[in-house]
Amino acid sequence: MPQYAIFIYSDTTAEHDAAELAEHDRHSDDLIAAGALTAAYALSEPATAKSVRGDGVTDGPFTESKELIAGIGIIEAPDLDAALAWARQNPATRHGSGVEVREVAASYDRYDSAFTAG
């Protein structure tokens, strides 16, 4: 079954309260219960990022943007329409941010020791 990466964006100027974070947890629970979620990662604050370009390393994210990626989820879905249906349920879409969906073209899992091309 195809896999899709869902990039969850967050407004770096927004406050995120416990109720909003609980919505994200419930959404993750729904994906897990449906058997769609294969991996998910919440990222640390953008201020902790380091960007590498050529020989240099700089503090913070490389981009000058109000919205930055806050997390990444990998789901399995039969097609893009099904992946988009899951993405539309992400709480970020109701809290002033959004998500981006891309099909995974290739993957490697160190526990599987196999490289898979889409």
GINOR-V407029 format. One record per helix or strand of 3 or more residues. SS is the DSSP state (2 for helix, 1 for strand). FROM is the first residue (numbers start at 1). LEN is the number of residues. If there is no record, write none. Layout:
{{SS	FROM	LEN} {SS	FROM	LEN}}
This chain:
{{1	3	9} {2	18	16} {1	37	6} {2	46	3} {1	50	4} {1	56	4} {1	67	10} {2	80	9} {2	91	4} {1	99	5} {1	106	4} {1	114	4}}
